[in-house]
Amino acid sequence: MREIKFRVWCEFEVNGKVETSMEEACSWFLMTQTGQLWSYGPMSRPEPLSKLYKKAIPLFFTGLKDKNGKEIYEGDICRVDQSDNPFQIVWSGIGFWFKRFEDG
């Protein structure tokens, strides 16, 4: 059975400047049963994401790890060996698959 977890790619505004980050789910996010992302803090209860978040995209754990034991998530760019072209992990709605990665 695959472990269900996710991380979140965020785009938000700070002092008028758009910033991006990749956040681990345990940092400040919860996902409801309907797939909505909520935020929480150490001293606050869960609530819907604030309007400061321009985008918040959950990326799911595939259940796979690389040769160094690092978890592989949806959207990650992978390479089998140095001679192979890289590929991206994509979720299709029924499972993960590999898509040839084209830079740009």
RAGINOR-V793616 format. One record per residue. N is the residue number from 0. RES is the residue in one small letter. OMEGA is omega in whole degrees, 0 to 359 (none if undefined). Layout:
BEGIN
{{N	RES	OMEGA} {N	RES	OMEGA}}
END
This chain:
BEGIN
{{0	m	182} {1	r	176} {2	e	182} {3	i	173} {4	k	185} {5	f	168} {6	r	187} {7	v	172} {8	w	186} {9	c	170} {10	e	184} {11	f	183} {12	e	177} {13	v	180} {14	n	177} {15	g	181} {16	k	180} {17	v	179} {18	e	174} {19	t	176} {20	s	174} {21	m	184} {22	e	173} {23	e	184} {24	a	184} {25	c	184} {26	s	182} {27	w	186} {28	f	171} {29	l	175} {30	m	180} {31	t	178} {32	q	179} {33	t	176} {34	g	178} {35	q	176} {36	l	175} {37	w	177} {38	s	176} {39	y	179} {40	g	183} {41	p	182} {42	m	181} {43	s	179} {44	r	179} {45	p	178} {46	e	178} {47	p	180} {48	l	179} {49	s	181} {50	k	177} {51	l	178} {52	y	177} {53	k	176} {54	k	172} {55	a	187} {56	i	178} {57	p	178} {58	l	190} {59	f	177} {60	f	182} {61	t	187} {62	g	181} {63	l	175} {64	k	178} {65	d	184} {66	k	179} {67	n	179} {68	g	179} {69	k	181} {70	e	179} {71	i	181} {72	y	172} {73	e	179} {74	g	179} {75	d	177} {76	i	185} {77	c	176} {78	r	181} {79	v	173} {80	d	186} {81	q	183} {82	s	183} {83	d	173} {84	n	179} {85	p	176} {86	f	181} {87	q	177} {88	i	184} {89	v	176} {90	w	183} {91	s	183} {92	g	177} {93	i	179} {94	g	179} {95	f	175} {96	w	184} {97	f	179} {98	k	178} {99	r	182} {100	f	177} {101	e	183} {102	d	176} {103	g	none}}
END
